[in-house]
Amino acid sequence: MVTRLEAIERNKGIPVHVWDSADIERALDTEKGWPIAQRFLPKSAGAWRIINTGESNEFTGATRGYYIKFANRDGSRLHTSIMDDCLDLIESVQLAERDELRPRAVYYDDRYTRLYWQLDYLHERLADDPAISETSMRRLAKHLVKVFDQPDTMRGVDIDFLIRARSVSRHSDSYDPDHYTFYKKVRPEPFGPWGY
């Protein structure tokens, strides 16, 4: 293929540039390129990218195409392997077609060894649909806790979820599952039962 492109450049005078995988990785492994890799190549760019917010215990993490705010009660230890287990669980949930769970924030309480996750349940239904009621979001959170709370999964860490149903319009030209408005009121912090 490269030989053919070089022949076109020689014979037709059309400039050709060939990028190999190393060139593409270098281009995407930059501040501007990383969001593109996260969005369009989430498996290849699956490793965590951690950005400190200026506080020793608050971060923003990018992985698997998600942007997640997270904080620790004390210190700066990051538990990305446990968070990866949680993301595996979140991604395994069977949802209605076109519905999506998006992690927004997680808080690690080292005193009680507990992760508090905040998720958005993105949907395109009317607000009065019982499938997206507050009660159904609580049931989904309970289901996630029950599935995660297995001896081979939890590794001594408890987990809790706060899930908010968010109506979206995927046909809008400004729709993005990680639009900044979804993060405006998100702060990684512990919440009481069901977040209320």
C-alpha positions in Angstrom: 0.0 0.0 0.0 2.8 2.4 0.9 4.6 1.7 -2.3 1.4 2.4 -4.3 0.9 5.7 -2.5 4.6 6.7 -3.2 4.1 5.9 -6.9 1.0 8.1 -7.0 3.1 10.9 -5.4 5.9 10.4 -7.9 3.8 10.0 -11.0 0.9 12.3 -10.3 2.6 14.9 -8.2 0.0 14.5 -5.4 1.6 14.9 -2.0 1.2 11.8 0.2 1.9 11.4 3.9 1.7 8.0 5.6 1.2 7.7 9.3 2.1 4.5 11.1 0.7 3.5 14.5 3.6 5.1 16.3 2.9 8.4 14.5 -0.8 8.3 15.4 -0.1 7.4 19.0 2.3 10.3 19.3 -0.2 12.7 17.8 -3.0 11.5 20.1 -0.8 11.4 23.3 -1.1 15.1 23.7 -3.4 17.4 25.7 -5.4 18.2 22.5 -5.2 14.7 21.1 -6.2 12.7 24.2 -10.0 13.7 24.1 -10.1 12.5 20.5 -8.5 9.2 21.5 -10.9 8.8 24.4 -13.9 9.5 22.3 -13.1 7.5 19.2 -10.6 4.9 20.4 -11.8 4.2 24.0 -10.4 0.7 24.2 -7.0 1.6 22.8 -6.9 4.7 25.1 -8.3 2.8 28.0 -5.6 3.4 30.5 -6.3 6.1 33.1 -5.2 9.7 32.5 -5.1 11.5 35.8 -5.2 15.3 36.1 -4.8 16.9 39.5 -7.1 19.8 40.1 -4.7 21.7 42.4 -5.9 19.9 45.6 -3.9 16.9 46.8 -7.0 14.8 47.1 -9.1 15.9 44.0 -8.6 14.7 40.5 -10.2 14.3 37.1 -9.7 11.0 35.5 -10.2 10.0 31.8 -10.6 6.4 30.9 -12.7 4.3 28.5 -14.2 7.5 27.0 -15.4 8.7 30.4 -14.4 11.9 32.3 -14.7 11.2 36.0 -14.2 13.6 38.9 -12.9 11.9 42.0 -11.6 12.7 45.4 -10.3 10.9 48.4 -11.2 11.8 52.0 -7.5 12.0 52.9 -4.3 11.8 50.9 -3.7 11.2 47.2 -3.8 7.4 46.8 -5.7 6.4 43.7 -7.6 3.2 43.5 -8.0 2.9 39.8 -8.0 -0.9 39.7 -11.0 -1.0 42.0 -12.6 1.8 40.0 -12.0 -0.3 36.8 -13.9 -3.2 38.5 -16.8 -0.8 39.2 -16.7 0.5 35.6 -16.9 -3.1 34.3 -20.0 -3.6 36.5 -21.6 -0.4 35.3 -20.9 -1.2 31.7 -22.4 -4.7 32.1 -25.9 -3.5 33.2 -28.5 -4.3 30.6 -30.5 -1.1 29.8 -33.3 -0.1 27.4 -32.1 0.6 23.9 -30.3 4.0 23.6 -30.2 4.4 27.4 -26.8 4.9 29.0 -25.2 5.0 32.4 -22.4 7.6 32.5 -20.1 7.8 35.6 -19.6 11.4 36.6 -17.8 11.3 40.0 -16.5 9.0 42.7 -15.5 9.6 46.3 -13.2 7.3 48.2 -13.7 7.3 52.0 -10.7 5.6 53.4 -12.1 5.6 56.9 -14.9 3.2 56.0 -13.3 1.8 52.8 -16.2 2.9 50.7 -16.6 4.2 47.2 -19.5 6.6 46.5 -20.3 6.8 42.8 -22.5 9.4 41.1 -23.9 8.3 37.8 -26.2 9.8 35.2 -28.8 7.7 33.5 -29.2 9.3 30.1 -32.5 8.6 28.3 -34.9 10.2 25.8 -38.2 9.4 27.5 -40.9 11.7 29.0 -40.3 12.7 32.6 -43.3 10.8 33.9 -42.1 7.4 32.6 -42.0 5.0 35.6 -38.8 3.4 34.1 -36.9 6.6 35.0 -38.5 7.5 38.3 -36.5 8.2 41.4 -37.7 4.8 42.7 -36.4 3.0 39.7 -33.1 4.7 39.9 -32.8 3.6 43.6 -33.6 0.0 42.6 -30.9 0.2 39.9 -28.4 1.5 42.5 -29.4 -1.3 44.9 -28.9 -3.9 42.1 -25.4 -2.6 41.3 -24.5 -2.7 45.0 -25.8 -6.3 45.3 -23.9 -7.5 42.2 -20.7 -5.8 43.3 -21.0 -7.0 46.9 -19.5 -10.5 46.1 -16.4 -11.8 47.9 -14.4 -12.1 44.7 -15.3 -8.6 43.5 -15.3 -6.2 46.5 -11.7 -6.7 47.7 -12.7 -5.3 51.1 -14.3 -2.1 49.6 -17.9 -1.2 50.0 -19.7 0.7 47.3 -22.7 2.9 46.9 -24.3 4.6 43.9 -26.4 7.7 43.4 -28.1 7.6 40.0 -29.8 10.6 38.5 -32.1 10.2 35.5 -31.3 12.9 32.9 -33.4 13.5 29.8 -31.3 14.1 26.7 -31.9 14.9 23.0 -29.3 13.0 21.0 -30.6 14.8 17.8 -29.5 18.2 19.2 -26.4 19.7 17.6 -25.1 20.4 21.1 -25.6 16.9 22.5 -22.6 15.3 24.0 -22.8 12.6 26.7 -20.1 14.5 28.6 -21.3 18.0 28.0 -20.1 20.4 30.7 -23.6 21.0 31.9 -23.8 17.5 33.2 -20.8 18.3 35.5 -22.0 21.7 36.8 -23.3 20.4 40.1 -21.2 17.3 40.4 -18.8 17.2 43.3 -17.2 14.0 44.4 -18.4 13.7 48.0 -20.1 11.1 50.2 -23.9 11.1 50.3 -26.3 9.6 52.8 -28.7 6.8 51.9 -29.8 7.3 48.3 -28.1 10.7 48.4 -30.9 12.6 50.2 
